[in-house]
Amino acid sequence: MEKELEVALNLARDAGRILMEFYASDTKVQWKGYDDPVTAADHAANEMLVRELNRHFPDDAVLSEEFPDDPVRLGKDRVWMVDPMDGTKQFIERIGEFAVMIGLAIEGEAKLGVVYHPTADKMYYAAPGPGAFIQEKWSTKRLRVAPVSDPSQMVMAMSRSHHSPKVDLVCEKLGVTQRIQHGSVGLKFGLIAEGRAHLYVHTSNRTNQWDTCGPEAILREAGGVITDWNGDPMRYNRPEIRNLHGIVATNGVIHERILEATAAALAEYKQK
């Protein structure tokens, strides 16, 4: 997958430059739905990414956040999953925690992933074979999760914009007290792949296939594990775009225990 990875890396950087041009100026905000903003930067980066992926890989399908879904993709074995800007709220608020995310799913599995953090010029990427890496400050390092097994020593990656009492309850049941907030879903996966965090639990159905495909490929190659809250593998190129049963992403050491705590927290919260 050398060509696919090279193209995805180059396109992620190109999209990052587009986002940074808008970031330096005033950006008008529109709303796709409740608590779901979109900007001209999202649209410009998305248009370039979809156009170029179609040009380089005309036989593949593309599923992207800012273009209408084309059901033709369901008949394809290879589908690119594109989020031109994961973390639009942080972009609008000038926090800087947003990322370009590109994933390639083959026969329903996340195989290749690129997550680019343009304000930090930090690139996470992975493909089958070479493994997972991070490019930062003119250096490239292999990514590997930290094998921490004691929950009291673990760090939970948390959403900056969506506080979740359910996730608080998961932390309470596990005994996790250390937390780190970040905007982008992909960058939270990156924290786990780097070993700076050890778990991330998302208890709603508000993420989509493009939010997890690229990040999953990276985390898995770094030694981590991602499932839904039932413990089932994430599957891609499904008719339903949303991840209806949330996300549980970990360093893999006590994944089953984290799933049990998540299930208990969800059941308890439902009874309140």
Backbone hydrogen bonds in HBPLUS format (Angstrom, degrees):
<---DONOR---> <-ACCEPTOR-->    atom                        ^
c    i                          cat <-CA-CA->   ^        H-A-AA   ^      H-
h    n   atom  resd res      DA  || num        DHA   H-A  angle D-A-AA Bond
n    s   type  num  typ     dist DA aas  dist angle  dist       angle   num
A0005-LEU N   A0001-MET O   3.00 MM   4  6.14 165.7  2.02 153.2 157.0     1
A0006-GLU N   A0002-GLU O   2.94 MM   4  6.08 165.1  1.96 151.7 156.2     2
A0007-VAL N   A0003-LYS O   2.91 MM   4  6.08 170.2  1.92 159.8 162.1     3
A0008-ALA N   A0004-GLU O   2.95 MM   4  6.08 164.6  1.98 148.0 152.9     4
A0009-LEU N   A0005-LEU O   2.91 MM   4  6.06 161.4  1.94 152.9 157.6     5
A0010-ASN N   A0006-GLU O   3.05 MM   4  6.23 166.5  2.07 150.6 154.2     6
A0011-LEU N   A0007-VAL O   2.87 MM   4  6.04 163.9  1.89 155.7 160.5     7
A0012-ALA N   A0008-ALA O   2.93 MM   4  6.01 152.7  2.00 144.2 151.6     8
A0013-ARG N   A0009-LEU O   3.15 MM   4  6.42 158.2  2.20 147.6 152.5     9
A0014-ASP N   A0010-ASN O   2.98 MM   4  6.25 157.6  2.03 147.3 154.1    10
A0015-ALA N   A0011-LEU O   2.82 MM   4  6.01 160.0  1.86 150.3 155.6    11
A0016-GLY N   A0012-ALA O   2.86 MM   4  6.04 149.8  1.96 141.3 150.5    12
A0017-ARG N   A0013-ARG O   2.98 MM   4  6.29 147.2  2.09 146.3 154.1    13
A0018-ILE N   A0014-ASP O   3.15 MM   4  6.51 152.0  2.23 144.1 151.3    14
A0019-LEU N   A0015-ALA O   2.96 MM   4  6.29 163.1  1.98 154.4 158.4    15
A0020-MET N   A0016-GLY O   2.96 MM   4  6.16 157.0  2.01 147.2 153.4    16
A0021-GLU N   A0017-ARG O   3.04 MM   4  6.25 144.2  2.17 143.5 152.1    17
A0022-PHE N   A0018-ILE O   3.29 MM   4  6.68 157.0  2.35 150.4 155.2    18
A0023-TYR N   A0019-LEU O   2.82 MM   4  6.02 147.7  1.92 144.8 155.7    19
A0024-ALA N   A0020-MET O   3.17 MM   4  6.25 136.2  2.37 137.4 144.9    20
A0025-SER N   A0022-PHE O   2.97 MM   3  5.34 163.6  2.00 113.9 118.7    21
A0030-GLN N   A0038-VAL O   2.88 MM   8  5.31 173.3  1.88 168.5 169.9    22
A0038-VAL N   A0030-GLN O   2.90 MM   8  5.31 150.7  1.98 139.5 141.0    23
A0032-LYS N   A0036-ASP O   2.90 MM   4  5.59 156.8  1.96 169.6 165.1    24
A0036-ASP N   A0033-GLY O   3.18 MM   3  5.18 144.7  2.32 135.1 125.3    25
A0043-HIS N   A0039-THR O   3.31 MM   4  6.72 162.6  2.34 149.0 152.4    26
A0044-ALA N   A0040-ALA O   2.90 MM   4  6.09 162.1  1.94 151.4 156.2    27
A0045-ALA N   A0041-ALA O   3.03 MM   4  6.12 173.3  2.04 154.8 156.8    28
A0046-ASN N   A0042-ASP O   2.90 MM   4  5.94 157.4  1.95 147.8 155.3    29
A0047-GLU N   A0043-HIS O   2.92 MM   4  6.02 163.2  1.95 149.1 153.1    30
A0048-MET N   A0044-ALA O   3.26 MM   4  6.47 162.5  2.29 146.7 150.5    31
A0049-LEU N   A0045-ALA O   3.00 MM   4  6.20 167.8  2.02 152.9 156.6    32
A0050-VAL N   A0046-ASN O   2.96 MM   4  6.09 174.4  1.96 160.9 161.9    33
A0051-ARG N   A0047-GLU O   3.07 MM   4  6.07 162.2  2.11 143.0 148.7    34
A0052-GLU N   A0048-MET O   2.96 MM   4  6.07 167.4  1.97 154.7 158.0    35
A0053-LEU N   A0049-LEU O   2.93 MM   4  6.02 157.4  1.98 148.6 155.2    36
A0054-ASN N   A0050-VAL O   2.98 MM   4  6.08 160.6  2.02 149.1 154.5    37
A0055-ARG N   A0051-ARG O   3.00 MM   4  6.22 142.6  2.14 138.8 149.7    38
A0056-HIS N   A0052-GLU O   2.92 MM   4  6.11 163.8  1.95 150.5 153.7    39
A0057-PHE N   A0053-LEU O   2.86 MM   4  5.76 155.3  1.92 146.9 154.1    40
A0060-ASP N   A0057-PHE O   3.03 MM   3  5.58 161.7  2.07 119.6 125.5    41
A0061-ALA N   A0078-ARG O   3.13 MM  17  6.50 170.9  2.14 153.3 155.2    42
A0080-TRP N   A0061-ALA O   2.83 MM  19  6.21 165.2  1.85 152.0 149.7    43
A0063-LEU N   A0080-TRP O   2.75 MM  17  6.05 171.3  1.76 177.0 178.0    44
A0082-VAL N   A0063-LEU O   2.90 MM  19  6.22 163.4  1.93 153.9 158.0    45
A0065-GLU N   A0082-VAL O   3.11 MM  17  6.53 146.5  2.23 160.0 168.8    46
A0073-ARG N   A0070-ASP O   3.06 MM   3  6.16 169.8  2.07 134.5 135.1    47
A0074-LEU N   A0071-PRO O   3.06 MM   3  5.67 154.0  2.13 115.9 122.1    48
A0075-GLY N   A0072-VAL O   3.06 MM   3  5.84 165.0  2.09 122.7 127.1    49
A0076-LYS N   A0073-ARG O   2.94 MM   3  5.21 165.5  1.97 117.2 119.8    50
A0107-GLU N   A0077-ASP O   2.73 MM  30  4.86 163.2  1.76 144.7 150.4    51
A0079-VAL N   A0105-ALA O   2.92 MM  26  5.31 163.8  1.95 154.1 159.5    52
A0105-ALA N   A0079-VAL O   2.89 MM  26  5.31 176.7  1.89 155.1 154.0    53
A0081-MET N   A0103-GLY O   2.70 MM  22  4.92 164.5  1.72 140.9 146.4    54
A0103-GLY N   A0081-MET O   2.84 MM  22  4.92 153.2  1.91 144.8 152.1    55
A0083-ASP N   A0101-MET O   2.94 MM  18  5.10 170.8  1.95 151.5 152.7    56
A0101-MET N   A0083-ASP O   2.96 MM  18  5.10 170.3  1.97 156.1 156.8    57
A0086-ASP N   A0099-ALA O   2.74 MM  13  5.14 168.2  1.75 159.3 160.3    58
A0099-ALA N   A0086-ASP O   2.95 MM  13  5.14 145.6  2.07 132.0 143.0    59
A0090-GLN N   A0087-GLY O   3.07 MM   3  5.41 120.2  2.45 104.1 117.8    60
A0091-PHE N   A0087-GLY O   3.12 MM   4  6.48 147.2  2.23 147.1 157.1    61
A0092-ILE N   A0088-THR O   2.91 MM   4  6.21 161.0  1.94 155.9 159.8    62
A0093-GLU N   A0089-LYS O   2.92 MM   4  6.13 154.8  1.99 146.9 154.2    63
A0095-ILE N   A0090-GLN O   2.82 MM   5  4.99 160.9  1.85 152.5 154.7    64
A0094-ARG N   A0091-PHE O   3.16 MM   3  5.05 156.5  2.22 100.0 106.8    65
A0100-VAL N   A0116-TYR O   2.86 MM  16  5.08 154.1  1.92 145.5 151.2    66
A0116-TYR N   A0100-VAL O   2.86 MM  16  5.08 162.1  1.89 148.5 154.2    67
A0102-ILE N   A0114-VAL O   2.92 MM  12  5.18 164.1  1.94 153.5 157.7    68
A0114-VAL N   A0102-ILE O   2.84 MM  12  5.18 145.6  1.96 156.9 164.3    69
A0104-LEU N   A0112-LEU O   2.96 MM   8  5.06 151.9  2.04 138.6 140.5    70
A0111-LYS N   A0104-LEU O   2.91 MM   7  5.81 170.5  1.92 160.0 163.3    71
A0112-LEU N   A0104-LEU O   3.36 MM   8  5.06 159.1  2.41 134.7 139.2    72
A0106-ILE N   A0109-GLU O   2.86 MM   3  5.37 150.0  1.95 153.8 152.6    73
A0109-GLU N   A0106-ILE O   3.13 MM   3  5.37 169.1  2.14 112.4 115.8    74
A0236-TYR N   A0108-GLY O   2.91 MM 128  4.40 157.6  1.96 120.6 125.7    75
A0113-GLY N   A0126-ALA O   3.01 MM  13  5.36 165.5  2.03 148.7 150.6    76
A0126-ALA N   A0113-GLY O   2.93 MM  13  5.36 143.9  2.06 154.2 156.0    77
A0115-VAL N   A0124-TYR O   2.91 MM   9  5.10 165.9  1.93 145.2 148.1    78
A0124-TYR N   A0115-VAL O   2.84 MM   9  5.10 177.3  1.84 159.0 158.4    79
A0117-HIS N   A0122-LYS O   2.78 MM   5  5.07 175.8  1.78 164.6 165.6    80
A0120-ALA N   A0117-HIS O   3.23 MM   3  5.74 140.3  2.40 111.6 121.7    81
A0121-ASP N   A0117-HIS O   2.89 MM   4  5.72 112.5  2.36 140.4 158.5    82
A0122-LYS N   A0117-HIS O   3.10 MM   5  5.07 163.8  2.13 137.1 139.9    83
A0123-MET N   A0135-GLN O   2.99 MM  12  5.04 166.5  2.01 147.3 151.7    84
A0135-GLN N   A0123-MET O   2.80 MM  12  5.04 157.6  1.84 145.3 152.6    85
A0125-TYR N   A0133-PHE O   2.99 MM   8  5.51 156.6  2.04 154.0 155.0    86
A0133-PHE N   A0125-TYR O   2.83 MM   8  5.51 162.8  1.86 164.2 169.6    87
A0131-GLY N   A0127-ALA O   3.38 MM   4  5.94 163.5  2.41 171.1 170.5    88
A0143-LEU N   A0132-ALA O   2.83 MM  11  5.32 172.1  1.83 128.8 130.9    89
A0134-ILE N   A0141-LYS O   2.84 MM   7  5.42 148.6  1.93 153.3 163.8    90
A0141-LYS N   A0134-ILE O   2.95 MM   7  5.42 161.1  1.99 150.9 155.3    91
A0136-GLU N   A0139-SER O   2.86 MM   3  5.41 161.6  1.90 157.8 163.9    92
A0139-SER N   A0136-GLU O   3.03 MM   3  5.41 144.3  2.16 109.4 120.1    93
A0145-VAL N   A0222-ALA O   3.01 MM  77  5.86 160.0  2.05 154.0 150.1    94
A0148-VAL N   A0146-ALA O   2.82 MM   2  5.67 141.6  1.97 100.3  92.7    95
A0153-GLN N   A0150-ASP O   2.81 MM   3  5.45 157.6  1.86 123.1 130.7    96
A0154-MET N   A0151-PRO O   3.04 MM   3  4.89 154.9  2.11  99.3 107.3    97
A0198-HIS N   A0155-VAL O   2.89 MM  43  5.44 174.6  1.89 153.3 151.6    98
A0156-MET N   A0178-GLN O   2.90 MM  22  6.32 165.6  1.92 148.6 147.2    99
A0180-ILE N   A0156-MET O   2.95 MM  24  6.26 155.3  2.01 156.8 156.3   100
A0157-ALA N   A0199-LEU O   2.83 MM  42  6.14 169.9  1.84 170.7 172.5   101
A0158-MET N   A0180-ILE O   2.80 MM  22  5.87 167.5  1.81 149.9 152.2   102
A0182-HIS N   A0158-MET O   2.96 MM  24  6.29 149.6  2.06 164.7 169.5   103
A0160-ARG N   A0182-HIS O   3.04 MM  22  5.20 130.1  2.30 132.5 130.9   104
A0168-ASP N   A0164-SER O   3.08 MM   4  6.45 153.6  2.16 147.1 155.0   105
A0169-LEU N   A0165-PRO O   2.97 MM   4  6.24 146.9  2.08 141.0 149.2   106
A0170-VAL N   A0166-LYS O   3.00 MM   4  6.39 145.7  2.12 142.0 151.6   107
A0171-CYS N   A0167-VAL O   2.97 MM   4  6.29 163.1  2.00 153.3 156.5   108
A0172-GLU N   A0168-ASP O   2.94 MM   4  6.22 153.6  2.01 144.0 151.8   109
A0173-LYS N   A0169-LEU O   2.95 MM   4  6.18 158.8  2.00 149.2 153.8   110
A0174-LEU N   A0170-VAL O   3.02 MM   4  6.26 149.1  2.11 149.3 157.8   111
A0175-GLY N   A0171-CYS O   2.78 MM   4  5.76 138.2  1.96 146.2 158.0   112
A0176-VAL N   A0171-CYS O   2.92 MM   5  4.77 145.3  2.04 139.4 142.4   113
A0188-LYS N   A0184-SER O   3.12 MM   4  6.40 141.4  2.27 139.5 149.6   114
A0188-LYS N   A0185-VAL O   3.08 MM   3  5.15 124.9  2.39  96.7 111.2   115
A0189-PHE N   A0185-VAL O   3.06 MM   4  6.47 153.7  2.13 152.0 159.1   116
A0190-GLY N   A0186-GLY O   2.97 MM   4  6.25 147.6  2.07 138.0 147.7   117
A0191-LEU N   A0187-LEU O   2.99 MM   4  6.28 142.6  2.13 139.0 147.5   118
A0192-ILE N   A0188-LYS O   3.34 MM   4  6.73 149.8  2.43 142.9 149.4   119
A0192-ILE N   A0189-PHE O   3.08 MM   3  5.25 120.3  2.46  98.3 112.6   120
A0193-ALA N   A0189-PHE O   2.93 MM   4  6.28 162.2  1.96 153.5 158.9   121
A0194-GLU N   A0190-GLY O   2.85 MM   4  6.02 144.3  1.98 147.7 157.0   122
A0196-ARG N   A0191-LEU O   2.88 MM   5  5.13 134.9  2.08 162.9 163.2   123
A0197-ALA N   A0191-LEU O   3.08 MM   6  5.27 144.6  2.21 117.4 113.8   124
A0195-GLY N   A0192-ILE O   3.00 MM   3  5.03 140.7  2.15  99.0 111.0   125
A0251-ASN N   A0198-HIS O   2.97 MM  53  5.29 127.9  2.24 157.2 148.1   126
A0200-TYR N   A0249-ALA O   2.73 MM  49  5.14 142.1  1.87 157.1 162.9   127
A0249-ALA N   A0200-TYR O   2.87 MM  49  5.14 174.4  1.87 162.2 162.8   128
A0202-HIS N   A0247-ILE O   2.84 MM  45  4.91 168.3  1.85 145.5 148.7   129
A0247-ILE N   A0202-HIS O   2.96 MM  45  4.91 157.8  2.01 138.2 143.7   130
A0243-ASN N   A0207-THR O   2.86 MM  36  5.66 167.2  1.88 143.0 142.6   131
A0211-ASP N   A0208-ASN O   2.86 MM   3  5.27 145.8  1.98 111.1 122.0   132
A0209-GLN N   A0241-ILE O   3.01 MM  32  5.76 139.5  2.17 148.9 160.0   133
A0212-THR N   A0209-GLN O   3.29 MM   3  5.61 146.4  2.41 104.5 112.8   134
A0213-CYS N   A0209-GLN O   3.07 MM   4  6.00 151.7  2.15 158.8 165.1   135
A0216-GLU N   A0212-THR O   2.75 MM   4  5.60 151.5  1.83 145.5 153.4   136
A0217-ALA N   A0213-CYS O   3.19 MM   4  6.47 162.7  2.22 153.2 156.7   137
A0218-ILE N   A0214-GLY O   3.25 MM   4  6.58 154.3  2.32 151.0 157.9   138
A0219-LEU N   A0215-PRO O   2.90 MM   4  6.13 174.1  1.90 158.4 159.8   139
A0220-ARG N   A0216-GLU O   2.84 MM   4  5.87 169.5  1.85 158.7 161.8   140
A0221-GLU N   A0217-ALA O   3.24 MM   4  6.25 159.3  2.29 135.9 141.4   141
A0222-ALA N   A0218-ILE O   3.02 MM   4  6.25 130.6  2.28 141.6 155.6   142
A0222-ALA N   A0219-LEU O   3.07 MM   3  4.97 131.4  2.31  93.1 107.0   143
A0224-GLY N   A0219-LEU O   2.84 MM   5  5.14 155.8  1.90 153.5 145.2   144
A0223-GLY N   A0220-ARG O   3.03 MM   3  5.17 159.9  2.07 106.1 111.6   145
A0225-VAL N   A0250-THR O   3.01 MM  25  5.44 159.7  2.05 140.3 145.6   146
A0250-THR N   A0225-VAL O   2.87 MM  25  5.44 164.4  1.89 161.6 167.0   147
A0227-THR N   A0248-VAL O   3.05 MM  21  5.44 156.4  2.11 142.9 149.3   148
A0248-VAL N   A0227-THR O   2.88 MM  21  5.44 150.0  1.97 163.2 156.5   149
A0228-ASP N   A0232-ASP O   2.90 MM   4  5.52 152.6  1.98 151.2 159.9   150
A0231-GLY N   A0228-ASP O   2.95 MM   3  5.36 161.8  1.98 115.3 121.1   151
A0229-TRP N   A0245-HIS O   2.90 MM  16  5.88 175.6  1.90 172.0 171.7   152
A0246-GLY N   A0243-ASN O   3.32 MM   3  5.73 142.6  2.47 125.2 119.6   153
A0258-ILE N   A0254-ILE O   3.05 MM   4  6.39 153.2  2.13 153.8 162.0   154
A0259-LEU N   A0255-HIS O   2.91 MM   4  6.22 151.4  1.99 150.3 158.7   155
A0260-GLU N   A0256-GLU O   2.97 MM   4  6.26 154.3  2.04 146.7 153.2   156
A0261-ALA N   A0257-ARG O   3.02 MM   4  6.30 156.4  2.08 145.1 151.0   157
A0262-THR N   A0258-ILE O   2.92 MM   4  6.10 152.4  1.99 144.7 152.7   158
A0263-ALA N   A0259-LEU O   2.89 MM   4  6.14 162.7  1.92 152.7 156.7   159
A0264-ALA N   A0260-GLU O   2.98 MM   4  6.17 159.6  2.02 146.6 152.3   160
A0265-ALA N   A0261-ALA O   2.91 MM   4  6.06 154.8  1.97 144.0 151.1   161
A0266-LEU N   A0262-THR O   2.93 MM   4  6.14 159.8  1.97 152.7 157.7   162
A0267-ALA N   A0263-ALA O   3.00 MM   4  6.17 159.4  2.04 147.3 153.0   163
A0268-GLU N   A0264-ALA O   2.94 MM   4  6.07 159.7  1.98 146.8 152.6   164
A0269-TYR N   A0265-ALA O   2.90 MM   4  5.98 158.4  1.94 146.5 152.8   165
A0270-LYS N   A0266-LEU O   3.05 MM   4  6.15 149.3  2.14 141.5 149.1   166
A0271-GLN N   A0268-GLU O   3.15 MM   3  5.30 132.8  2.39  97.4 109.7   167
A0272-LYS N   A0269-TYR O   3.17 MM   3  5.32 149.4  2.27 101.3 110.2   168
